[in-house]
Amino acid sequence: MSQWTHVTGIIRIDSMRVKHKSLLKRSLLEFEKNIPEGSEGPLSLSTEYTGYEEGNSSSINIGNIIISGDLRDYDDHMEIFNWVKGSLKVLKGKGIFVRSIAVGIEVKNKSNYLILQDKEGVRVIHLFLEDQSLMKKIK
């Protein structure tokens, strides 16, 4: 039986710089480095450009990096956390401002995790214990 890990997330990139599309593309390139991979392939990444530089948006949000995928034979949520955290550190070093992060990780039949950014930095939260009876009590 295979071990599956399901990942869904979004990372908001803000900027007041002029070349927004290239900034968003550079951000995506950082996340493509060392991307977590299961036995059938890596996570999928895409960008959503908000059009700030054309005046189509009233915010400084230039776009989002979207993370999704199902990793087969994979159960290392901390590797995903370290990948996100390491990529964000590189972006910050290049002057790219990450407004917010929300990445959900479900290690099938084990646990769920959420990667968030707050005033303390980037952290991973363990949502449910491995004992699935806790999930039944919450429902």
N, CA, C and O atoms as CSV, one atom per row, in Angstrom:
chain,resi,resn,atom,element,x,y,z
A,1,MET,N,N,0.831,-1.180,0.000
A,1,MET,CA,C,0.000,0.000,0.000
A,1,MET,C,C,0.881,1.251,0.000
A,1,MET,O,O,1.849,1.328,0.757
A,2,SER,N,N,0.561,2.196,-0.816
A,2,SER,CA,C,1.347,3.420,-0.941
A,2,SER,C,C,1.017,4.421,0.150
A,2,SER,O,O,-0.110,4.484,0.640
A,3,GLN,N,N,2.018,5.199,0.518
A,3,GLN,CA,C,1.824,6.317,1.447
A,3,GLN,C,C,1.681,7.589,0.609
A,3,GLN,O,O,2.572,7.917,-0.175
A,4,TRP,N,N,0.586,8.294,0.767
A,4,TRP,CA,C,0.341,9.519,0.012
A,4,TRP,C,C,0.425,10.736,0.922
A,4,TRP,O,O,0.025,10.691,2.085
A,5,THR,N,N,0.947,11.812,0.376
A,5,THR,CA,C,0.935,13.106,1.050
A,5,THR,C,C,0.345,14.114,0.077
A,5,THR,O,O,0.834,14.274,-1.041
A,6,HIS,N,N,-0.713,14.792,0.516
A,6,HIS,CA,C,-1.423,15.762,-0.317
A,6,HIS,C,C,-1.072,17.167,0.159
A,6,HIS,O,O,-1.103,17.451,1.357
A,7,VAL,N,N,-0.738,18.046,-0.790
A,7,VAL,CA,C,-0.289,19.396,-0.449
A,7,VAL,C,C,-1.061,20.420,-1.277
A,7,VAL,O,O,-1.203,20.277,-2.491
A,8,THR,N,N,-1.558,21.458,-0.596
A,8,THR,CA,C,-2.224,22.575,-1.263
A,8,THR,C,C,-1.817,23.849,-0.552
A,8,THR,O,O,-1.894,23.927,0.675
A,9,GLY,N,N,-1.384,24.851,-1.309
A,9,GLY,CA,C,-0.985,26.082,-0.647
A,9,GLY,C,C,-0.933,27.280,-1.556
A,9,GLY,O,O,-0.968,27.169,-2.781
A,10,ILE,N,N,-0.848,28.440,-0.915
A,10,ILE,CA,C,-0.733,29.700,-1.645
A,10,ILE,C,C,0.216,30.617,-0.885
A,10,ILE,O,O,0.201,30.677,0.344
A,11,ILE,N,N,1.040,31.327,-1.646
A,11,ILE,CA,C,1.983,32.278,-1.082
A,11,ILE,C,C,1.772,33.609,-1.794
A,11,ILE,O,O,1.907,33.693,-3.015
A,12,ARG,N,N,1.443,34.639,-1.037
A,12,ARG,CA,C,1.158,35.953,-1.614
A,12,ARG,C,C,2.434,36.788,-1.676
A,12,ARG,O,O,3.134,36.955,-0.677
A,13,ILE,N,N,2.719,37.304,-2.865
A,13,ILE,CA,C,3.893,38.151,-3.086
A,13,ILE,C,C,3.416,39.589,-3.302
A,13,ILE,O,O,2.571,39.842,-4.161
A,14,ASP,N,N,3.954,40.524,-2.528
A,14,ASP,CA,C,3.624,41.942,-2.664
A,14,ASP,C,C,4.850,42.715,-3.104
A,14,ASP,O,O,5.981,42.315,-2.830
A,15,SER,N,N,4.617,43.833,-3.791
A,15,SER,CA,C,5.726,44.684,-4.206
A,15,SER,C,C,5.207,46.025,-4.681
A,15,SER,O,O,4.070,46.152,-5.133
A,16,MET,N,N,6.061,47.013,-4.568
A,16,MET,CA,C,5.764,48.322,-5.145
A,16,MET,C,C,6.801,48.645,-6.219
A,16,MET,O,O,6.951,49.800,-6.619
A,17,ARG,N,N,7.506,47.627,-6.677
A,17,ARG,CA,C,8.497,47.800,-7.735
A,17,ARG,C,C,7.827,47.865,-9.090
A,17,ARG,O,O,6.635,47.583,-9.221
A,18,VAL,N,N,8.591,48.236,-10.088
A,18,VAL,CA,C,8.036,48.419,-11.425
A,18,VAL,C,C,7.881,47.112,-12.189
A,18,VAL,O,O,6.840,46.894,-12.809
A,19,LYS,N,N,8.871,46.246,-12.166
A,19,LYS,CA,C,8.856,45.034,-12.997
A,19,LYS,C,C,8.249,43.865,-12.240
A,19,LYS,O,O,8.958,42.969,-11.783
A,20,HIS,N,N,6.940,43.886,-12.113
A,20,HIS,CA,C,6.247,42.898,-11.301
A,20,HIS,C,C,6.262,41.495,-11.892
A,20,HIS,O,O,6.466,40.519,-11.170
A,21,LYS,N,N,6.048,41.389,-13.193
A,21,LYS,CA,C,5.998,40.056,-13.795
A,21,LYS,C,C,7.333,39.344,-13.646
A,21,LYS,O,O,7.366,38.150,-13.347
A,22,SER,N,N,8.426,40.053,-13.848
A,22,SER,CA,C,9.737,39.413,-13.703
A,22,SER,C,C,10.008,39.069,-12.239
A,22,SER,O,O,10.656,38.062,-11.953
A,23,LEU,N,N,9.522,39.890,-11.315
A,23,LEU,CA,C,9.684,39.623,-9.887
A,23,LEU,C,C,8.935,38.351,-9.494
A,23,LEU,O,O,9.455,37.521,-8.749
A,24,LEU,N,N,7.725,38.207,-9.994
A,24,LEU,CA,C,6.930,37.019,-9.704
A,24,LEU,C,C,7.581,35.777,-10.316
A,24,LEU,O,O,7.597,34.709,-9.704
A,25,LYS,N,N,8.111,35.928,-11.518
A,25,LYS,CA,C,8.775,34.796,-12.177
A,25,LYS,C,C,10.027,34.378,-11.399
A,25,LYS,O,O,10.277,33.185,-11.227
A,26,ARG,N,N,10.814,35.351,-10.929
A,26,ARG,CA,C,12.004,35.042,-10.127
A,26,ARG,C,C,11.612,34.337,-8.829
A,26,ARG,O,O,12.314,33.437,-8.366
A,27,SER,N,N,10.483,34.755,-8.243
A,27,SER,CA,C,10.001,34.117,-7.017
A,27,SER,C,C,9.686,32.652,-7.274
A,27,SER,O,O,10.047,31.784,-6.479
A,28,LEU,N,N,9.015,32.380,-8.380
A,28,LEU,CA,C,8.664,31.010,-8.725
A,28,LEU,C,C,9.916,30.161,-8.943
A,28,LEU,O,O,9.959,29.000,-8.534
A,29,LEU,N,N,10.931,30.736,-9.584
A,29,LEU,CA,C,12.169,29.997,-9.840
A,29,LEU,C,C,12.832,29.552,-8.540
A,29,LEU,O,O,13.420,28.471,-8.486
A,30,GLU,N,N,12.745,30.373,-7.494
A,30,GLU,CA,C,13.317,29.984,-6.198
A,30,GLU,C,C,12.588,28.772,-5.630
A,30,GLU,O,O,13.211,27.882,-5.053
A,31,PHE,N,N,11.276,28.739,-5.793
A,31,PHE,CA,C,10.504,27.619,-5.262
A,31,PHE,C,C,10.713,26.347,-6.074
A,31,PHE,O,O,10.508,25.251,-5.552
A,32,GLU,N,N,11.108,26.463,-7.316
A,32,GLU,CA,C,11.338,25.279,-8.145
A,32,GLU,C,C,12.613,24.538,-7.753
A,32,GLU,O,O,12.788,23.374,-8.114
A,33,LYS,N,N,13.503,25.201,-7.018
A,33,LYS,CA,C,14.737,24.562,-6.572
A,33,LYS,C,C,14.431,23.597,-5.427
A,33,LYS,O,O,13.717,23.951,-4.489
A,34,ASN,N,N,14.962,22.401,-5.502
A,34,ASN,CA,C,14.833,21.393,-4.437
A,34,ASN,C,C,13.389,21.084,-4.066
A,34,ASN,O,O,13.092,20.825,-2.900
A,35,ILE,N,N,12.503,21.109,-5.030
A,35,ILE,CA,C,11.086,20.874,-4.766
A,35,ILE,C,C,10.852,19.442,-4.283
A,35,ILE,O,O,11.404,18.504,-4.859
A,36,PRO,N,N,10.046,19.259,-3.238
A,36,PRO,CA,C,9.768,17.900,-2.756
A,36,PRO,C,C,9.151,17.028,-3.850
A,36,PRO,O,O,8.350,17.478,-4.669
A,37,GLU,N,N,9.563,15.760,-3.824
A,37,GLU,CA,C,9.163,14.849,-4.900
A,37,GLU,C,C,8.815,13.473,-4.331
A,37,GLU,O,O,9.544,12.927,-3.503
A,38,GLY,N,N,7.695,12.927,-4.787
A,38,GLY,CA,C,7.311,11.561,-4.442
A,38,GLY,C,C,7.813,10.608,-5.512
A,38,GLY,O,O,8.554,11.010,-6.409
A,39,SER,N,N,7.412,9.354,-5.421
A,39,SER,CA,C,7.894,8.362,-6.383
A,39,SER,C,C,7.338,8.577,-7.794
A,39,SER,O,O,7.878,8.035,-8.759
A,40,GLU,N,N,6.271,9.359,-7.921
A,40,GLU,CA,C,5.683,9.616,-9.245
A,40,GLU,C,C,5.872,11.053,-9.721
A,40,GLU,O,O,5.280,11.463,-10.720
A,41,GLY,N,N,6.698,11.815,-9.006
A,41,GLY,CA,C,6.973,13.174,-9.451
A,41,GLY,C,C,6.839,14.202,-8.342
A,41,GLY,O,O,6.435,13.883,-7.224
A,42,PRO,N,N,7.191,15.463,-8.677
A,42,PRO,CA,C,7.224,16.534,-7.675
A,42,PRO,C,C,5.876,17.246,-7.514
A,42,PRO,O,O,4.908,16.978,-8.226
A,43,LEU,N,N,5.865,18.151,-6.558
A,43,LEU,CA,C,4.718,19.043,-6.403
A,43,LEU,C,C,4.598,19.918,-7.647
A,43,LEU,O,O,5.565,20.091,-8.390
A,44,SER,N,N,3.430,20.457,-7.864
A,44,SER,CA,C,3.176,21.342,-8.998
A,44,SER,C,C,3.160,22.787,-8.507
A,44,SER,O,O,2.598,23.090,-7.455
A,45,LEU,N,N,3.783,23.673,-9.279
A,45,LEU,CA,C,3.824,25.092,-8.948
A,45,LEU,C,C,3.259,25.908,-10.100
A,45,LEU,O,O,3.462,25.575,-11.267
A,46,SER,N,N,2.555,26.968,-9.767
A,46,SER,CA,C,2.090,27.903,-10.791
A,46,SER,C,C,2.006,29.291,-10.168
A,46,SER,O,O,2.074,29.440,-8.948
A,47,THR,N,N,1.859,30.295,-11.013
A,47,THR,CA,C,1.700,31.655,-10.514
A,47,THR,C,C,0.392,32.236,-11.017
A,47,THR,O,O,-0.112,31.875,-12.080
A,48,GLU,N,N,-0.132,33.137,-10.224
A,48,GLU,CA,C,-1.317,33.898,-10.591
A,48,GLU,C,C,-0.904,35.357,-10.515
A,48,GLU,O,O,-0.593,35.860,-9.435
A,49,TYR,N,N,-0.899,36.031,-11.637
A,49,TYR,CA,C,-0.498,37.431,-11.691
A,49,TYR,C,C,-1.732,38.316,-11.526
A,49,TYR,O,O,-2.724,38.129,-12.230
A,50,THR,N,N,-1.679,39.273,-10.606
A,50,THR,CA,C,-2.862,40.093,-10.325
A,50,THR,C,C,-2.978,41.326,-11.213
A,50,THR,O,O,-4.043,41.942,-11.263
A,51,GLY,N,N,-1.911,41.703,-11.916
A,51,GLY,CA,C,-1.985,42.844,-12.819
A,51,GLY,C,C,-1.797,44.189,-12.160
A,51,GLY,O,O,-2.277,45.197,-12.678
A,52,TYR,N,N,-1.111,44.234,-11.031
A,52,TYR,CA,C,-0.937,45.492,-10.305
A,52,TYR,C,C,-0.308,46.587,-11.166
A,52,TYR,O,O,-0.754,47.733,-11.122
A,53,GLU,N,N,0.715,46.253,-11.943
A,53,GLU,CA,C,1.422,47.296,-12.688
A,53,GLU,C,C,0.568,47.953,-13.772
A,53,GLU,O,O,0.861,49.072,-14.193
A,54,GLU,N,N,-0.481,47.272,-14.228
A,54,GLU,CA,C,-1.365,47.874,-15.223
A,54,GLU,C,C,-2.478,48.679,-14.570
A,54,GLU,O,O,-3.340,49.217,-15.266
A,55,GLY,N,N,-2.473,48.772,-13.230
A,55,GLY,CA,C,-3.513,49.519,-12.542
A,55,GLY,C,C,-4.806,48.747,-12.406
A,55,GLY,O,O,-5.850,49.340,-12.132
A,56,ASN,N,N,-4.763,47.424,-12.592
A,56,ASN,CA,C,-5.968,46.604,-12.496
A,56,ASN,C,C,-6.265,46.160,-11.069
A,56,ASN,O,O,-7.235,45.437,-10.837
A,57,SER,N,N,-5.468,46.570,-10.138
A,57,SER,CA,C,-5.643,46.127,-8.764
A,57,SER,C,C,-5.462,47.306,-7.829
A,57,SER,O,O,-4.651,48.195,-8.089
A,58,SER,N,N,-6.211,47.314,-6.750
A,58,SER,CA,C,-6.092,48.402,-5.772
A,58,SER,C,C,-5.131,48.036,-4.645
A,58,SER,O,O,-4.956,48.818,-3.710
A,59,SER,N,N,-4.515,46.878,-4.717
A,59,SER,CA,C,-3.581,46.464,-3.673
A,59,SER,C,C,-2.169,46.362,-4.241
A,59,SER,O,O,-1.949,46.507,-5.444
A,60,ILE,N,N,-1.228,46.109,-3.347
A,60,ILE,CA,C,0.158,45.924,-3.793
A,60,ILE,C,C,0.472,44.454,-4.043
A,60,ILE,O,O,1.626,44.094,-4.275
A,61,ASN,N,N,-0.546,43.610,-3.995
A,61,ASN,CA,C,-0.370,42.186,-4.282
A,61,ASN,C,C,-0.109,42.023,-5.776
A,61,ASN,O,O,-0.979,42.299,-6.602
A,62,ILE,N,N,1.113,41.568,-6.116
A,62,ILE,CA,C,1.429,41.394,-7.544
A,62,ILE,C,C,1.066,40.007,-8.038
A,62,ILE,O,O,0.932,39.781,-9.241
A,63,GLY,N,N,0.907,39.080,-7.106
A,63,GLY,CA,C,0.545,37.736,-7.532
A,63,GLY,C,C,0.743,36.716,-6.433
A,63,GLY,O,O,1.158,37.030,-5.318
A,64,ASN,N,N,0.432,35.490,-6.789
A,64,ASN,CA,C,0.500,34.388,-5.839
A,64,ASN,C,C,1.230,33.208,-6.453
A,64,ASN,O,O,1.140,32.952,-7.654
A,65,ILE,N,N,1.947,32.500,-5.610
A,65,ILE,CA,C,2.534,31.225,-6.000
A,65,ILE,C,C,1.612,30.148,-5.453
A,65,ILE,O,O,1.320,30.117,-4.258
A,66,ILE,N,N,1.160,29.277,-6.321
A,66,ILE,CA,C,0.224,28.235,-5.936
A,66,ILE,C,C,0.951,26.893,-5.947
A,66,ILE,O,O,1.610,26.532,-6.923
A,67,ILE,N,N,0.817,26.167,-4.848
A,67,ILE,CA,C,1.470,24.867,-4.666
A,67,ILE,C,C,0.385,23.805,-4.559
A,67,ILE,O,O,-0.571,23.962,-3.798
A,68,SER,N,N,0.530,22.728,-5.317
A,68,SER,CA,C,-0.426,21.628,-5.178
A,68,SER,C,C,0.229,20.329,-5.618
A,68,SER,O,O,1.200,20.326,-6.374
A,69,GLY,N,N,-0.314,19.245,-5.135
A,69,GLY,CA,C,0.191,17.964,-5.584
A,69,GLY,C,C,-0.094,16.837,-4.627
A,69,GLY,O,O,-0.426,17.036,-3.459
A,70,ASP,N,N,0.047,15.656,-5.161
A,70,ASP,CA,C,-0.115,14.408,-4.421
A,70,ASP,C,C,1.183,13.633,-4.571
A,70,ASP,O,O,1.529,13.181,-5.663
A,71,LEU,N,N,1.894,13.487,-3.468
A,71,LEU,CA,C,3.191,12.812,-3.494
A,71,LEU,C,C,3.033,11.367,-3.035
A,71,LEU,O,O,2.641,11.103,-1.898
A,72,ARG,N,N,3.339,10.452,-3.920
A,72,ARG,CA,C,3.238,9.027,-3.596
A,72,ARG,C,C,4.525,8.553,-2.925
A,72,ARG,O,O,5.620,8.995,-3.273
A,73,ASP,N,N,4.375,7.641,-1.952
A,73,ASP,CA,C,5.510,7.095,-1.204
A,73,ASP,C,C,6.302,8.205,-0.531
A,73,ASP,O,O,7.531,8.239,-0.595
A,74,TYR,N,N,5.578,9.112,0.115
A,74,TYR,CA,C,6.193,10.292,0.729
A,74,TYR,C,C,5.436,10.625,2.007
A,74,TYR,O,O,4.205,10.627,2.017
A,75,ASP,N,N,6.173,10.910,3.098
A,75,ASP,CA,C,5.497,11.285,4.345
A,75,ASP,C,C,6.279,12.289,5.195
A,75,ASP,O,O,6.038,12.400,6.397
A,76,ASP,N,N,7.198,13.007,4.588
A,76,ASP,CA,C,8.077,13.910,5.340
A,76,ASP,C,C,7.569,15.352,5.291
A,76,ASP,O,O,8.011,16.142,4.457
A,77,HIS,N,N,6.645,15.689,6.182
A,77,HIS,CA,C,6.093,17.050,6.204
A,77,HIS,C,C,7.165,18.087,6.532
A,77,HIS,O,O,7.076,19.227,6.077
A,78,MET,N,N,8.169,17.711,7.311
A,78,MET,CA,C,9.225,18.673,7.668
A,78,MET,C,C,10.099,19.022,6.465
A,78,MET,O,O,10.621,20.134,6.392
A,79,GLU,N,N,10.266,18.106,5.535
A,79,GLU,CA,C,11.013,18.430,4.318
A,79,GLU,C,C,10.259,19.504,3.530
A,79,GLU,O,O,10.872,20.422,2.986
A,80,ILE,N,N,8.938,19.388,3.471
A,80,ILE,CA,C,8.132,20.401,2.784
A,80,ILE,C,C,8.253,21.729,3.513
A,80,ILE,O,O,8.430,22.767,2.875
A,81,PHE,N,N,8.160,21.715,4.839
A,81,PHE,CA,C,8.308,22.933,5.641
A,81,PHE,C,C,9.667,23.585,5.405
A,81,PHE,O,O,9.745,24.793,5.180
A,82,ASN,N,N,10.726,22.802,5.453
A,82,ASN,CA,C,12.075,23.349,5.258
A,82,ASN,C,C,12.263,23.889,3.843
A,82,ASN,O,O,12.971,24.878,3.649
A,83,TRP,N,N,11.638,23.253,2.852
A,83,TRP,CA,C,11.687,23.742,1.471
A,83,TRP,C,C,11.005,25.107,1.364
A,83,TRP,O,O,11.552,26.033,0.765
A,84,VAL,N,N,9.809,25.226,1.947
A,84,VAL,CA,C,9.091,26.515,1.921
A,84,VAL,C,C,9.902,27.575,2.654
A,84,VAL,O,O,10.123,28.666,2.127
A,85,LYS,N,N,10.340,27.263,3.850
A,85,LYS,CA,C,11.087,28.223,4.673
A,85,LYS,C,C,12.388,28.647,3.994
A,85,LYS,O,O,12.730,29.829,4.006
A,86,GLY,N,N,13.112,27.704,3.404
A,86,GLY,CA,C,14.359,28.028,2.716
A,86,GLY,C,C,14.131,28.897,1.488
A,86,GLY,O,O,14.898,29.825,1.230
A,87,SER,N,N,13.083,28.602,0.733
A,87,SER,CA,C,12.758,29.409,-0.452
A,87,SER,C,C,12.391,30.830,-0.044
A,87,SER,O,O,12.785,31.787,-0.710
A,88,LEU,N,N,11.641,30.976,1.046
A,88,LEU,CA,C,11.243,32.307,1.522
A,88,LEU,C,C,12.444,33.114,1.984
A,88,LEU,O,O,12.501,34.327,1.781
A,89,LYS,N,N,13.397,32.444,2.600
A,89,LYS,CA,C,14.613,33.132,3.061
A,89,LYS,C,C,15.382,33.709,1.873
A,89,LYS,O,O,15.888,34.829,1.944
A,90,VAL,N,N,15.469,32.949,0.787
A,90,VAL,CA,C,16.150,33.423,-0.414
A,90,VAL,C,C,15.394,34.609,-1.005
A,90,VAL,O,O,16.016,35.594,-1.403
A,91,LEU,N,N,14.066,34.535,-1.069
A,91,LEU,CA,C,13.265,35.640,-1.601
A,91,LEU,C,C,13.467,36.902,-0.783
A,91,LEU,O,O,13.652,37.986,-1.337
A,92,LYS,N,N,13.433,36.761,0.536
A,92,LYS,CA,C,13.629,37.914,1.419
A,92,LYS,C,C,15.001,38.538,1.184
A,92,LYS,O,O,15.136,39.762,1.192
A,93,GLY,N,N,16.015,37.706,0.975
A,93,GLY,CA,C,17.364,38.202,0.705
A,93,GLY,C,C,17.451,38.976,-0.600
A,93,GLY,O,O,18.354,39.794,-0.774
A,94,LYS,N,N,16.520,38.727,-1.522
A,94,LYS,CA,C,16.480,39.444,-2.800
A,94,LYS,C,C,15.520,40.625,-2.752
A,94,LYS,O,O,15.258,41.253,-3.778
A,95,GLY,N,N,14.997,40.931,-1.575
A,95,GLY,CA,C,14.104,42.068,-1.429
A,95,GLY,C,C,12.672,41.823,-1.866
A,95,GLY,O,O,11.922,42.770,-2.102
A,96,ILE,N,N,12.288,40.560,-1.976
A,96,ILE,CA,C,10.917,40.218,-2.371
A,96,ILE,C,C,10.094,40.040,-1.095
A,96,ILE,O,O,10.482,39.298,-0.192
A,97,PHE,N,N,8.958,40.728,-1.032
A,97,PHE,CA,C,8.138,40.729,0.176
A,97,PHE,C,C,7.028,39.690,0.084
A,97,PHE,O,O,6.169,39.759,-0.795
A,98,VAL,N,N,7.056,38.725,1.000
A,98,VAL,CA,C,6.018,37.704,1.077
A,98,VAL,C,C,5.025,38.162,2.139
A,98,VAL,O,O,5.368,38.251,3.318
A,99,ARG,N,N,3.803,38.451,1.725
A,99,ARG,CA,C,2.771,38.961,2.637
A,99,ARG,C,C,2.210,37.851,3.531
A,99,ARG,O,O,2.106,38.011,4.747
A,100,SER,N,N,1.856,36.740,2.916
A,100,SER,CA,C,1.261,35.668,3.717
A,100,SER,C,C,1.449,34.315,3.048
A,100,SER,O,O,1.668,34.207,1.841
A,101,ILE,N,N,1.353,33.282,3.894
A,101,ILE,CA,C,1.560,31.903,3.449
A,101,ILE,C,C,0.512,31.025,4.127
A,101,ILE,O,O,0.224,31.182,5.314
A,102,ALA,N,N,-0.040,30.116,3.369
A,102,ALA,CA,C,-0.898,29.066,3.935
A,102,ALA,C,C,-0.688,27.820,3.080
A,102,ALA,O,O,-1.090,27.777,1.917
A,103,VAL,N,N,-0.057,26.815,3.663
A,103,VAL,CA,C,0.195,25.559,2.955
A,103,VAL,C,C,-0.309,24.422,3.834
A,103,VAL,O,O,0.172,24.223,4.949
A,104,GLY,N,N,-1.281,23.683,3.320
A,104,GLY,CA,C,-1.823,22.538,4.038
A,104,GLY,C,C,-1.156,21.253,3.572
A,104,GLY,O,O,-0.945,21.051,2.377
A,105,ILE,N,N,-0.828,20.392,4.516
A,105,ILE,CA,C,-0.187,19.103,4.212
A,105,ILE,C,C,-0.991,18.009,4.908
A,105,ILE,O,O,-1.186,18.048,6.122
A,106,GLU,N,N,-1.450,17.047,4.139
A,106,GLU,CA,C,-2.135,15.887,4.708
A,106,GLU,C,C,-1.281,14.655,4.427
A,106,GLU,O,O,-1.155,14.228,3.280
A,107,VAL,N,N,-0.702,14.092,5.468
A,107,VAL,CA,C,0.008,12.827,5.349
A,107,VAL,C,C,-1.058,11.767,5.597
A,107,VAL,O,O,-1.458,11.525,6.736
A,108,LYS,N,N,-1.508,11.143,4.521
A,108,LYS,CA,C,-2.677,10.260,4.543
A,108,LYS,C,C,-2.581,9.211,5.654
A,108,LYS,O,O,-1.553,8.558,5.830
A,109,ASN,N,N,-3.666,9.072,6.384
A,109,ASN,CA,C,-3.800,8.124,7.485
A,109,ASN,C,C,-2.826,8.362,8.630
A,109,ASN,O,O,-2.599,7.475,9.453
A,110,LYS,N,N,-2.246,9.570,8.682
A,110,LYS,CA,C,-1.336,9.894,9.783
A,110,LYS,C,C,-1.712,11.221,10.423
A,110,LYS,O,O,-2.344,11.242,11.479
A,111,SER,N,N,-1.331,12.338,9.791
A,111,SER,CA,C,-1.538,13.647,10.407
A,111,SER,C,C,-1.722,14.733,9.359
A,111,SER,O,O,-1.414,14.553,8.180
A,112,ASN,N,N,-2.234,15.868,9.829
A,112,ASN,CA,C,-2.384,17.060,8.991
A,112,ASN,C,C,-1.565,18.188,9.591
A,112,ASN,O,O,-1.449,18.318,10.810
A,113,TYR,N,N,-0.995,19.008,8.701
A,113,TYR,CA,C,-0.144,20.113,9.128
A,113,TYR,C,C,-0.505,21.362,8.333
A,113,TYR,O,O,-1.037,21.281,7.226
A,114,LEU,N,N,-0.205,22.519,8.920
A,114,LEU,CA,C,-0.424,23.783,8.247
A,114,LEU,C,C,0.828,24.637,8.430
A,114,LEU,O,O,1.294,24.848,9.550
A,115,ILE,N,N,1.365,25.127,7.308
A,115,ILE,CA,C,2.507,26.035,7.351
A,115,ILE,C,C,1.946,27.444,7.243
A,115,ILE,O,O,1.218,27.757,6.301
A,116,LEU,N,N,2.286,28.298,8.213
A,116,LEU,CA,C,1.804,29.672,8.245
A,116,LEU,C,C,2.955,30.632,8.491
A,116,LEU,O,O,4.006,30.249,9.003
A,117,GLN,N,N,2.737,31.880,8.118
A,117,GLN,CA,C,3.679,32.938,8.450
A,117,GLN,C,C,2.946,33.923,9.346
A,117,GLN,O,O,1.852,34.379,9.014
A,118,ASP,N,N,3.551,34.251,10.482
A,118,ASP,CA,C,2.989,35.262,11.368
A,118,ASP,C,C,4.125,36.119,11.895
A,118,ASP,O,O,5.243,36.048,11.384
A,119,LYS,N,N,3.853,36.933,12.917
A,119,LYS,CA,C,4.889,37.829,13.430
A,119,LYS,C,C,6.100,37.092,13.986
A,119,LYS,O,O,7.178,37.674,14.114
A,120,GLU,N,N,5.929,35.817,14.317
A,120,GLU,CA,C,7.033,34.994,14.818
A,120,GLU,C,C,7.884,34.412,13.692
A,120,GLU,O,O,8.974,33.897,13.943
A,121,GLY,N,N,7.400,34.488,12.467
A,121,GLY,CA,C,8.108,33.909,11.329
A,121,GLY,C,C,7.279,32.807,10.687
A,121,GLY,O,O,6.055,32.781,10.814
A,122,VAL,N,N,7.952,31.904,10.001
A,122,VAL,CA,C,7.273,30.795,9.336
A,122,VAL,C,C,7.298,29.602,10.286
A,122,VAL,O,O,8.343,29.250,10.833
A,123,ARG,N,N,6.128,28.986,10.473
A,123,ARG,CA,C,6.075,27.832,11.377
A,123,ARG,C,C,5.100,26.793,10.853
A,123,ARG,O,O,4.229,27.080,10.032
A,124,VAL,N,N,5.272,25.596,11.345
A,124,VAL,CA,C,4.387,24.497,10.977
A,124,VAL,C,C,3.552,24.146,12.207
A,124,VAL,O,O,4.067,24.057,13.321
A,125,ILE,N,N,2.261,23.952,11.982
A,125,ILE,CA,C,1.338,23.615,13.062
A,125,ILE,C,C,0.812,22.208,12.816
A,125,ILE,O,O,0.345,21.893,11.721
A,126,HIS,N,N,0.888,21.380,13.822
A,126,HIS,CA,C,0.353,20.012,13.748
A,126,HIS,C,C,-1.133,20.101,14.102
A,126,HIS,O,O,-1.489,20.420,15.236
A,127,LEU,N,N,-2.000,19.815,13.118
A,127,LEU,CA,C,-3.430,20.000,13.321
A,127,LEU,C,C,-4.101,18.837,14.039
A,127,LEU,O,O,-4.981,19.057,14.871
A,128,PHE,N,N,-3.713,17.623,13.741
A,128,PHE,CA,C,-4.341,16.459,14.357
A,128,PHE,C,C,-3.272,15.468,14.786
A,128,PHE,O,O,-2.228,15.330,14.149
A,129,LEU,N,N,-3.559,14.795,15.866
A,129,LEU,CA,C,-2.657,13.743,16.316
A,129,LEU,C,C,-2.777,12.540,15.398
A,129,LEU,O,O,-3.742,12.414,14.644
A,130,GLU,N,N,-1.803,11.670,15.466
A,130,GLU,CA,C,-1.868,10.460,14.647
A,130,GLU,C,C,-3.061,9.598,15.026
A,130,GLU,O,O,-3.519,8.784,14.225
A,131,ASP,N,N,-3.565,9.770,16.238
A,131,ASP,CA,C,-4.759,9.041,16.680
A,131,ASP,C,C,-5.969,9.663,15.987
A,131,ASP,O,O,-6.396,10.759,16.350
A,132,GLN,N,N,-6.515,8.981,15.007
A,132,GLN,CA,C,-7.622,9.509,14.217
A,132,GLN,C,C,-8.904,9.673,15.031
A,132,GLN,O,O,-9.847,10.306,14.555
A,133,SER,N,N,-8.965,9.120,16.246
A,133,SER,CA,C,-10.165,9.281,17.061
A,133,SER,C,C,-10.369,10.748,17.430
A,133,SER,O,O,-11.505,11.171,17.645
A,134,LEU,N,N,-9.301,11.527,17.508
A,134,LEU,CA,C,-9.428,12.958,17.781
A,134,LEU,C,C,-10.202,13.641,16.658
A,134,LEU,O,O,-11.032,14.512,16.918
A,135,MET,N,N,-9.939,13.256,15.418
A,135,MET,CA,C,-10.665,13.844,14.292
A,135,MET,C,C,-12.146,13.529,14.396
A,135,MET,O,O,-12.977,14.383,14.086
A,136,LYS,N,N,-12.495,12.337,14.821
A,136,LYS,CA,C,-13.909,11.956,14.958
A,136,LYS,C,C,-14.595,12.810,16.023
A,136,LYS,O,O,-15.755,13.183,15.853
A,137,LYS,N,N,-13.903,13.124,17.110
A,137,LYS,CA,C,-14.469,13.942,18.181
A,137,LYS,C,C,-14.707,15.377,17.700
A,137,LYS,O,O,-15.669,16.015,18.129
A,138,ILE,N,N,-13.860,15.884,16.830
A,138,ILE,CA,C,-13.980,17.260,16.352
A,138,ILE,C,C,-15.157,17.407,15.404
A,138,ILE,O,O,-15.818,18.445,15.401
A,139,LYS,N,N,-15.430,16.391,14.603
A,139,LYS,CA,C,-16.535,16.452,13.641
A,139,LYS,C,C,-17.819,16.565,14.328
A,139,LYS,O,O,-18.863,16.629,13.678
